[in-house]
Amino acid sequence: MSVMNRKRALISDTFKVNKRRVGNGKQFGAVNNGEAGPLDVKATLQDLMTLFPRKLFNDALPQIVLKHQLYSVHNDRTQVDRQLSDLREQGELLMFQLGFDAEAFGLVFAADYKTKVLAGEEGRGTRGTVEKFMDKVLPSCNDMSFNKDKMLKEFLFTDSEITQLVKSGVLTVRDAGSWWLSIPNSGRFTKYLIQGRKAVLGMVKKSKYNEVLKAELEERQTNSQVKFQIKYHIHDIIGAELVECIPTTSGTLLRCVDY
């Protein structure tokens, strides 16, 4: 295998969000199986967002939670997805394709997104077009991407205005004639997420038998590769099913998935 192919294989194996396994006796996802009371995804989102490192990005980014991080807290994925859909239909929540993996989606509260994006547009020539986008598109935005026909005919943007939206970073090119909804200046977030995920997985792999107690991992000192709180990454690797969750008398044990 060439060096380039080995590199691609490493990225594919380490950073993809894995398909959910069933029927193999191993537990993935939520570690608090004894959930009491009705599931409240909005409250969980708010809790997870407190782990987002706002200062690292000079408070210029909205707080971002990964969709699969919710699965590290709640077992009922269908109910999680249903409540997320309701929040999006109500205009409270936006969902973004993060780009590094087809199954990785970012979640941001719409009000936070609007505040941060408009603050970044202060004094820029694209601000008027971005404000129009916020007023016309965001209030009922259930889509993660938009085609040219919809932008021109439904939202009444001109070609020039679409170019301005791409320049501002609220849209990124998906393919010819369509665009992803985007979080401006979020490239560093994605870089640090991938970098930190790899480092935290490495900490688990270097432990005896490739496993470590979740509580112990939460207290571990991290190196310079980990820019976020380690709990943010732990929710990530559990929800993405990169580790198995094994209940023990000492607490939840995290074991690296062996493929």
Disulfide bonds with the S-S distance in Angstrom:
none
